[in-house]
Amino acid sequence: MRQIVLDTETTGLDPRQGHRIIEIGALELIDRQLTGRQFHVYLNPERDIEQGALEVHGITVEFLRDKPRFAEISDDLLAFADGAELVIHNAPFDIGFIDNELALCGHIHTSITEVASVLDTLELARDLHPGQRNNLDALCKRYEVDNSSRTLHGALLDAEILTDVFLAMTGGQVDLGLSFESPSETAEADDEGHFHAERPILFVLKASEEELALHESRLTDIENQSGGCVYREAHSA
């Protein structure tokens, strides 16, 4: 499986108000392993950057004056994404901006989704952790991903962090070992003809002290309200 972890930085929050992309960062994963291939570019938006956005990413108009326009890199971006699954946090935001840029330059493709599928890690996180904060910083804390270098947002840096979060969030497991392919050449057969191969170490996510305390508090509430707690009785037996 080929996946592209992607992030953008922009001049503001809404392309319908004329805001543009100023940075794109993307990393390639094949079978959940980083290949070293990446797509990273700064873009001249040909407009001012809102103060709020500037405070988030720190990228100035002056820095971007000699950078290419989106139209100049559009084919390269689509070629890099072609056939892959795009892994994006809050995908509608980034896809909306990319599609707007494609429309502005009159590209033959009106949406990047014509060449790639999309996996929204924000929706995935909401399914896994309903009712909790699921922005990238919160997920880094939950999955113990180091984001100490993230004093400001940056598309490539955020793509690197999202890659770590995504792999941790999805357990690091490629498949369940149920394929019907032939055993690999490195697998060895025993006397009965059974093949044995090394299995990858699975990611184990342990509850934090705060989560354990909340769990105990919830069990106490159940015990007080019902006069007993089957879960505690079973584990103390």
Number of C-alpha atoms within 10 A of each C-alpha: 11 17 24 30 28 28 28 25 26 25 25 19 16 13 18 10 8 12 21 26 22 26 23 22 22 29 24 25 21 12 13 16 15 17 12 8 12 17 16 16 18 21 24 19 22 13 12 13 18 14 12 12 17 18 12 14 18 14 21 17 18 10 11 17 14 11 14 15 19 23 16 11 12 18 15 12 18 17 12 19 24 18 17 21 20 26 26 26 25 17 19 12 15 19 20 16 23 24 17 20 22 20 15 12 14 11 14 9 15 16 19 20 19 11 15 18 16 18 17 14 22 18 16 17 20 14 10 13 12 11 8 11 13 20 14 20 16 13 22 21 12 18 18 13 17 13 17 7 9 13 10 13 18 20 22 23 17 23 23 20 21 27 24 18 23 23 16 21 20 14 13 17 15 14 8 6 9 6 8 6 7 6 14 10 7 10 12 13 12 9 7 6 8 10 13 13 12 7 7 9 8 11 13 9 12 10 12 11 9 9 11 12 12 12 13 13 12 12 17 16 14 15 15 11 10 9 9 14 15 11 11 13 9 8 7 7 5
